């Protein structure tokens, strides 16, 4: 993309490369790419890309413990540029906004926002990350009430089913991990280990990524118990 000297292509790649690094667990590299995307988008007036970068950078701030600052950044990005955002990006941004709200303790607002995102997803026929919205909703349910396992389990199970339908193994792993943890809390450790081992055993590479590291650690813990 850099070699092409085509600014829009570079912006597009910076956004998705940042998401990939974040998903791998390399958050610093992700943030550096999103900062570059933000600067480039401001220079070139790429409003949708500008909003996308700000949403991710805002979520990174929340993840680092700068909750209020991050929430303001996400809100401003989503709603000041909402008309410029394609529907898929609005759904994606609303999902991350919901999770960010949950992370700072505004759980009811987070649940309301994730329901809004799910509603928008029905209008966005090309939205491919529906599993992620259900995964986020399950996480927020656990933030609301640590004992409210049934709602969270239903959300995680739905996320898992959607990932399997798409034959998306990384997404399946991402959904299995919180579901397995929930099963352990319910005293169903053998079922959790079996479910997790099945998907973990599918992978032949990427063992330095965050999800696979977490899955391995959980399997080791279950084997030792």
N, C-alpha and C positions, 0 to 999 in steps of 0.2 A: 504493500500500500504506500509506503514512503517512497519507494522507487518510482511509482507511477506519477507522483507529483499532482495527484488529483485530490483536492481537499475534502470533498464529500466522501469519497471512498475511504480516505484515511480516518475521518470522523466515525464512519460506520464501523470500521474495524477496531478502532480504539475502544468503542463502547462494548462490543462483544468480547474482545480480548480481556477487558477489565472484568467482565462477568465470569469468564473462564478462570481467571486467576483467583477471583474471590471464591468461586466454587471449589477450587483446589485447596483453599485455605491459605493462599499467599495474599493476604489482605493489603500489605504495603504496596506490592506491585500493582494490585488492582487500583488502589487509590491514586497512584502515580499516573496510570493510564487515564483514569477519569478526570484528573486535574488537567491533563493535556487536552482531553476531549473538551472540557469546559472552556479552556482558553481558546482553542481553535474554533469552537462553535460560536463563541462571542465575537471573535474576529470576523467570521464569515456569515454571521447572522443565521446560523442553522438552528432555528428555534426548537424543533423537536429534539435535536441532539443536545442542545443546551439544557432542556428540561430533564432529559434522561440522565445526563451527567450529574445534575444537581440533586436528583432523587437518590442516586446511588451514593453520592458524597454525603448527603444528609443522613442516610441510613448508616453509613460508616461512622459518622459522628455519634449517633445514638449507640452503636455497638461499642464505641470507645468510652461511653459514659457521659458524653456531652448531650444529654437528652433534649433539653429545651432548644438548644441551638440547632440540633439536627432536625427536630420536628418542624421548626420554623422554615428551615431550608427546603424540606420536602414539601411542606404546604405551599410555600411561595412558588415552587417549581411547578407543582401540579395545577394550581389554580390561576396563576398569572399567565401561564402558557397553554392552558387546557385546550383552547381552540386550535392550537398548532399541533397538538398531539394526535397521532393515529389512535384508533380505538384500542389496539393491542397494547400500546404503550400506556394508555390511561389505565387499563386493567392491571397491568404489571406494576405500575407506580402505586396504584391504590392498594394493592396487596402488600407491598413493602411498607407503605404508610401505616396500614393496619398493624403489621407486626411491630413497627417502631412504636406506635401508641401503646401496644401491650407491654413492650419492654420498659417503658417509663411509668407503668402503673395505671395508665388510662385504658383499662381493659375493656370496659363497656363500649367506649368509643372505638376501640380496635375491632370488637366484634361487629359493631354497626358498619364500620368501614369495610371489613372483609365481606360482609353480606352485600354491600354495595358493589364491591369488585366482582363478586359471583354473578350479580345481576347484569353488570356490564359485559361479563364474559359471554352471556347468552346472546348478546348483540354482536359480539366480535367473533364471527364464524371461523376466522383463521387463528384465533388464540390457541396456542398449543401447550400452555402450561397450566391447564385446569387443575391438574394434580397438586400443583404448588399452592394454589389458593386453599384447597382442602387441608393441606399439610399445615399451612399457616393458621387456619382456623382451629385446628386441633391444638397447636401450640398455645394459642391465645386462651382457649378453654382451660388449659392447665394453669395458665397464669391467673385466671379468674378464681379458680377453686381447685386446689391440688387434689382434692378428693373427688372431683367431678370427672371421673375417668371414663364414664360411659360415652359422653358426648365427644370427648377427645378421641377415644378408640374408634368411634364411628367415622370421624373425619380422617384419621390415619388409614383406616381400612379402605375408605373411598379413594384416597390418594394412591394407595397401593394398587387398587384395582385399575384405576385410570392409567397408571404407569405401565402396568402389565399389558393392558390393551394396546398401548403404543409400542410395546416391546422395547421400552426405554430402561435399560438395566441400571444406569446410574441413578435415574429418578426412582426406580424401584428400591434400590438400596437406601436412598435418602428417606423414603417413606417407611421402610422396614425398621430402621434404627429406633425412632421414637415409639413405634408400635411394639417392638421387642422390649423396650424399657418399661412400657406400660404393662405388658404381660408379666414381667418379672415382679412388678409391684402387686400384681394380683395373685402371686404365688404360682405362676405358670411358667417357670423358668425353662423347663424342658421344651415346651412349645416355642418359646422365644428363641432358644438356642438353635432348634431345628430350622425355624424360619430364616434366621439370620445366616446360619451356616450354608443353607442352600443357595442364597443369592451371593454371599461372599465367595463361595467356591467357583462361581461362574467367571470371576475376573482373573485375568492373567497378567495384568499390568496396572500401573497407577496406584501402587500400594503406598506411595508417599503422599497421597491426597488425603484431605481432612476426613471425608466420609469413610474411606476404607481404613484409615487409622482408627477411627472411632469404633467401627464395626469389629475390627480385630481385638481392640482392648475389651470390648464388651463380651466377645466370645471367650477370651481368656479368663475374664472374671466369672463367667457362667461355668466354665470348665472346672475352675478351682473351687466353686461353691458346692 
